[in-house]
Amino acid sequence: MAVILKYIVAGLVRYWLIHTDYWQTLSNRVEIATPLNSWKRLIEGIYLYEHKINPYEGDSFHESPLLLIFFYGVLKYTPYLLPAIFTFMDILTAYFLYKTASIFVKVFKNSQRKISENIATDSKTLLLSDSQLKEVPEYVLSVYLFNPYSVLNCVGMTTTVVQNLLLAVSLWGSVSGHRLLACAFIALATHQALYPVTLIVPLSILLADESKGCNKCSYIRTLLVFVVCWGFLVYISAYIMDGSYSYVYNTYGFILNVPDLKPNIGLFWYFFTEMFEHFRLLFVCAFQINALILYIVPLTLRFKDEPVLLATVLIALSSIFRSYPCIGDVGFYLALLPIWKHLFNFMQQKFIVGCAFIITSALGPTVWHLWIYSGSANANFFFGVTLSFATAQIFLITDLMFAYLKREFTLKHGSSRLVDGKPAKLVLR
Amino acid sequence: MGLLSDPEYGSMRFIKVLKRIHYPLCFLFYIGALVWFFLLGHREFNNDTYFSENALLPGLVTNEFNGEQTAKQYHNEFLQELEDKYEDTDEMPVPWLVAKMSQLHLEVYTHNFTLNYPLGQGQVFKGTNVYGILRAPRTSSLEALVLTVPYRPLSSHQKGTTAGVALMLAFAQFARSKNYWAKDIIFLVTEHEQLGMQAWLEAYHGLQSNPGTFYTNLGSFWKSTDSERKSKKFGSGFDSWLDHSRCLDPGTLKGRSGSIQAAINLEFHTPKIKYIEVKVEGLNGQLPNLDLVNLVHKLCVKSGIYHSYKNSYAWVRHRNNMDAWMNGIWTMLGMMSAQIAGVPNGNHGLFHRFGIEAVTLEGREADDPAGNPPRIHQLTPSNFYRLGTALESIFRSLNNLLERFHQSYFFYLLAATDRFISIGQYMPSLCLLCGAMLIRALSLWVSLQKDEEPEKNETEITDKKNEDDDDKDVEPKNEDIVHEGLRKRIVKPETALKQDTKMKEEKQLSERESKKDVVEDSISVVSIGANYFLVHLIGLGVMNSPVIFSYIGAKYFDQPSEVSVYYGLICVSALIAVISPFLLKLFRNRPANREELTIINILLLIEMATLGVSLGMHNISLGLCVCALYTPLALFVAVRSKDVKERSIVVFCKQCLCLLLHPLVTLTACMMVYSRILFPEEAILGALSRGRDAAMQAIMFSIVDSLIYGNWLFNVATTVLLPTWIISWQILCNTVAG
């Protein structure tokens, strides 16, 4: 009952906010709308498409052709449903996250039972009771539904709402063992924003765990399904655009090459406005490797036993380091954190991270206003704030990973940290 | 790498130290912030002003201004015209101004605007601005400079501006014949002081009052009209309440020029002024670029005009450092008091909102009400020639600008006409204040994390002993490890299993863990969140209430709106003060416990700190003032428990402090004290009532300003300051068990 009430309240709040006068302001905020996902550009692209102009020829539209077609249909026939559709998609995202969390809790309970013999006697208290585990999905749900970041993202009607839905469904699919579903949706998400491609690693591990057969076969099968799906989507998109693949330059190319340096909460724009043109390629490669590839292998090696954590961390890292991040991405991975509620006790920088989140969230719009509207501050102020926001997020993620390791260690070896009578220091390696 | 290694290692000691010294530390921070601030007045801690923008090239041209006679003639004619035809009315002599400007071959336009007074019963004010554009011969009207004079009727209680109008016209005539202008010059006379200015600026920039809804944004995709009507109905209930955007109708301008680079506002009532006061403070405390301020001061010197800023008079030399320091402090305080309310002290202040740098030059005589500067009678009075050359130099310098003002400082405090304090120098003061609150929050957080309940129940002696023991235990270990610089991965901790210390720690840890679980269970996130949300909702309601109060007051009690708004706010505040402590008990079936209240307290501190920093970025004076007032409150607020007997007098004092710091009470008290200082001869009761009236006016002004000009002082006070106050009050009025 309470759950349904939450859905209703959250849905009404979103629906109402879309209809207030603040909608215009919200949907144009840099923190919410980036060149990649803004509603304004989507409308623009659809308008061009309706008038038989290829929207990918210009520099205004960078969404995938599938979404173009989808929203073209909606706008053409039922434009009055749009606020409801966005609200519904966000609610659906919350629902799938809820489902994911509840399945994860079951898996977690099983694995906890399995390892219970290897646990040091004094760490038994660390094992989670059923009542504690039962709360987790509800926390996930509430955090997604009432987090200001995700509320604002939905109210701004960005395509990140769709992205979040796709990610949530694929997470749910992989946790519950629906290989085709998970792969299809992660392929859809990849097709839209490219960065979710990293998630195929934790997803294939999850699917392999679920299928309980030969692990390698499962990995290969997952990968194959994913590649086929992705290829199919690329082909379908080209088919929609009359057989031309030129849209790839304006979607993937746009994401990878970062030509639009409109300020956002990410780290790209400031560096590339300052960059000399001939170093651009080098630094674009460096930044994209950081966002796409760098963390997959080391994190996979370390966290292969806990693929959901791996997925959480990869989602978070890619939403920090991607070329056009927005607070919708942040809201999504924040909703995954309550799954790791039992790690919070081991986290050290909660206070700092919390303060940084609150202060930067208030200060960001402030300095943006001073820079753009009053003309008194400048880009450095805003970048300073976004940089500290990114730093806070990185702190949060490393802290989470480290908390996991600490808990693992404590479970195995007991809560004391003494080597030869001296306190020892744990290092994340 | 600190981030990837175990931070808990060695942190126990830090936590102990923090818990012990956080109160003195916060106090130290507070004192440090104040000391830092007052040091800034000293020459050693502030800087000389300098020109950052090289393109300005101030004072490099030979002055050619020759319009002294013309200016005198205009002045006499204008005075004559006013006395003949406009003696009794408040109207502006539009035909005369238009005629004169047309004679100078300027492009002359008039601009009508309307104000629907937001708090009245449909009062409507109308006004007219007159402006003439001198097109630059060299370029195609892409950039413009503005010279503006507010028109004040003879019956006005303020000083007139007739000499300003005359000087402007004379300067227009002089500038008309020159071919070196690279920017248009707009000569503007506004009516109704800031109202006319605001309307003109809004019209010039084509400000849209209706942002459009989601559906209008869909453009050609949105055709069906009936569903639009349906969607309109959805929000209409709120619209009529919250719709203040249309109270000033700026109308449209018939003639425009390019983007405005800078503006100078003149307030001269006579050419024989003794000195010029340069006014800089704008809407919401925004300041013009320091280069412009500096330019004006420097060119005043060059043209032989005495100039001043607040308490700092350019012709006064200080005998010693101490004098200069005190003077610097008074100048800073004067600037801050002008900035706090966020009300512009001249028409220049409204330009800042549009990213236009502007200052006001106000002419003052010896008997000016604003003050009586030293050696004023020895100064030779100014004349139209000097004023004209100064104006010419300023405009020719601005004419050289290649791009918008962007070089120098936008955030500064002035300690003298030629000394300034940059943002980097005053920010530490604010950051110390906010830092004090954050430290307090951190210590509360830490105490929440490492809740050492058993120690609390025991007597103090054992408590201390325990702590000492632990200290002894921890210290040598740390040192050992630090010396060795070891990063050990533990392979077999079981080897050390049998040590006594370890057993003890283990037990404590597991105890702690289990306790933490219990604690986590007992914290109801929902009720904390709901309380927070409700409190802020109350703030939002109070923000929107004045319209209702004024309506009720006018309808049932037949009172002017300031009285009804003031007493309405008092009633609401009293109601909030009574009800709010019980809000905590909503959404729950048991009284709030210590942990929950502590979390609320932490959130309160963080919110206060965030508010301070954000306010300080916009308006350092307001930020500092709010922080200086509310930091003590935020630090004193602490969760009270039933068991530990706190002296009731202390609690009472805290509650009194809290009540005194209620925004409304603070404002009224300040106004009473101020009127007592201003009129010391009056009886106390008289001063009190005078203060109350002043407070009424102040509140009314801030509300009207927020509705018409976009001054956000009232909005911040009601939506953030009031909720934080409510939360402090809640914490102070509630006791917890255990």
HADDOCK unambig.tbl for C-alpha pairs under 7 A between the chains (distance, minus, plus):
assign (segid A and resid 18 and name CA) (segid B and resid 214 and name CA) 6.97 0.50 0.50
assign (segid A and resid 19 and name CA) (segid B and resid 213 and name CA) 6.82 0.50 0.50
assign (segid A and resid 19 and name CA) (segid B and resid 214 and name CA) 6.57 0.50 0.50
assign (segid A and resid 20 and name CA) (segid B and resid 235 and name CA) 6.97 0.50 0.50
assign (segid A and resid 21 and name CA) (segid B and resid 211 and name CA) 6.85 0.50 0.50
assign (segid A and resid 21 and name CA) (segid B and resid 212 and name CA) 6.88 0.50 0.50
assign (segid A and resid 21 and name CA) (segid B and resid 213 and name CA) 5.84 0.50 0.50
assign (segid A and resid 23 and name CA) (segid B and resid 213 and name CA) 6.84 0.50 0.50
assign (segid A and resid 23 and name CA) (segid B and resid 214 and name CA) 6.59 0.50 0.50
assign (segid A and resid 24 and name CA) (segid B and resid 211 and name CA) 6.75 0.50 0.50
assign (segid A and resid 24 and name CA) (segid B and resid 213 and name CA) 6.75 0.50 0.50
assign (segid A and resid 24 and name CA) (segid B and resid 214 and name CA) 6.91 0.50 0.50
assign (segid A and resid 75 and name CA) (segid B and resid 221 and name CA) 6.42 0.50 0.50
assign (segid A and resid 76 and name CA) (segid B and resid 221 and name CA) 6.54 0.50 0.50
assign (segid A and resid 79 and name CA) (segid B and resid 222 and name CA) 6.84 0.50 0.50
assign (segid A and resid 122 and name CA) (segid B and resid 510 and name CA) 6.97 0.50 0.50
assign (segid A and resid 125 and name CA) (segid B and resid 510 and name CA) 6.97 0.50 0.50
assign (segid A and resid 125 and name CA) (segid B and resid 514 and name CA) 6.63 0.50 0.50
assign (segid A and resid 348 and name CA) (segid B and resid 7 and name CA) 6.73 0.50 0.50
assign (segid A and resid 348 and name CA) (segid B and resid 8 and name CA) 6.87 0.50 0.50
assign (segid A and resid 355 and name CA) (segid B and resid 606 and name CA) 6.78 0.50 0.50
assign (segid A and resid 359 and name CA) (segid B and resid 610 and name CA) 5.28 0.50 0.50
assign (segid A and resid 362 and name CA) (segid B and resid 610 and name CA) 6.95 0.50 0.50
assign (segid A and resid 362 and name CA) (segid B and resid 614 and name CA) 6.92 0.50 0.50
assign (segid A and resid 363 and name CA) (segid B and resid 614 and name CA) 5.63 0.50 0.50
assign (segid A and resid 366 and name CA) (segid B and resid 614 and name CA) 6.45 0.50 0.50
assign (segid A and resid 373 and name CA) (segid B and resid 354 and name CA) 6.92 0.50 0.50
assign (segid A and resid 373 and name CA) (segid B and resid 355 and name CA) 6.79 0.50 0.50
assign (segid A and resid 374 and name CA) (segid B and resid 352 and name CA) 6.73 0.50 0.50
assign (segid A and resid 374 and name CA) (segid B and resid 353 and name CA) 5.46 0.50 0.50
assign (segid A and resid 374 and name CA) (segid B and resid 354 and name CA) 6.24 0.50 0.50
assign (segid A and resid 374 and name CA) (segid B and resid 355 and name CA) 4.96 0.50 0.50
assign (segid A and resid 375 and name CA) (segid B and resid 355 and name CA) 4.96 0.50 0.50
assign (segid A and resid 376 and name CA) (segid B and resid 410 and name CA) 5.37 0.50 0.50
assign (segid A and resid 398 and name CA) (segid B and resid 4 and name CA) 6.97 0.50 0.50
assign (segid A and resid 413 and name CA) (segid B and resid 493 and name CA) 6.77 0.50 0.50
assign (segid A and resid 415 and name CA) (segid B and resid 506 and name CA) 6.28 0.50 0.50
assign (segid A and resid 416 and name CA) (segid B and resid 502 and name CA) 6.71 0.50 0.50
assign (segid A and resid 416 and name CA) (segid B and resid 506 and name CA) 6.06 0.50 0.50
assign (segid A and resid 417 and name CA) (segid B and resid 493 and name CA) 6.99 0.50 0.50
assign (segid A and resid 418 and name CA) (segid B and resid 493 and name CA) 6.05 0.50 0.50
assign (segid A and resid 418 and name CA) (segid B and resid 496 and name CA) 6.35 0.50 0.50
assign (segid A and resid 419 and name CA) (segid B and resid 490 and name CA) 6.54 0.50 0.50
assign (segid A and resid 419 and name CA) (segid B and resid 493 and name CA) 5.58 0.50 0.50
assign (segid A and resid 419 and name CA) (segid B and resid 496 and name CA) 6.26 0.50 0.50
assign (segid A and resid 420 and name CA) (segid B and resid 495 and name CA) 6.88 0.50 0.50
assign (segid A and resid 420 and name CA) (segid B and resid 496 and name CA) 5.56 0.50 0.50
assign (segid A and resid 421 and name CA) (segid B and resid 496 and name CA) 5.78 0.50 0.50
assign (segid A and resid 422 and name CA) (segid B and resid 477 and name CA) 6.10 0.50 0.50
assign (segid A and resid 423 and name CA) (segid B and resid 477 and name CA) 6.77 0.50 0.50
assign (segid A and resid 424 and name CA) (segid B and resid 488 and name CA) 5.85 0.50 0.50
assign (segid A and resid 424 and name CA) (segid B and resid 490 and name CA) 6.90 0.50 0.50
assign (segid A and resid 425 and name CA) (segid B and resid 6 and name CA) 6.08 0.50 0.50
assign (segid A and resid 425 and name CA) (segid B and resid 9 and name CA) 6.32 0.50 0.50
assign (segid A and resid 425 and name CA) (segid B and resid 487 and name CA) 5.80 0.50 0.50
assign (segid A and resid 425 and name CA) (segid B and resid 488 and name CA) 5.72 0.50 0.50
assign (segid A and resid 425 and name CA) (segid B and resid 489 and name CA) 6.77 0.50 0.50
assign (segid A and resid 426 and name CA) (segid B and resid 5 and name CA) 5.91 0.50 0.50
assign (segid A and resid 426 and name CA) (segid B and resid 6 and name CA) 5.07 0.50 0.50
assign (segid A and resid 426 and name CA) (segid B and resid 488 and name CA) 6.89 0.50 0.50
assign (segid A and resid 426 and name CA) (segid B and resid 489 and name CA) 5.95 0.50 0.50
assign (segid A and resid 427 and name CA) (segid B and resid 4 and name CA) 6.30 0.50 0.50
assign (segid A and resid 427 and name CA) (segid B and resid 5 and name CA) 4.36 0.50 0.50
assign (segid A and resid 427 and name CA) (segid B and resid 6 and name CA) 6.03 0.50 0.50
assign (segid A and resid 427 and name CA) (segid B and resid 489 and name CA) 6.93 0.50 0.50
assign (segid A and resid 428 and name CA) (segid B and resid 4 and name CA) 5.33 0.50 0.50
assign (segid A and resid 428 and name CA) (segid B and resid 5 and name CA) 5.82 0.50 0.50
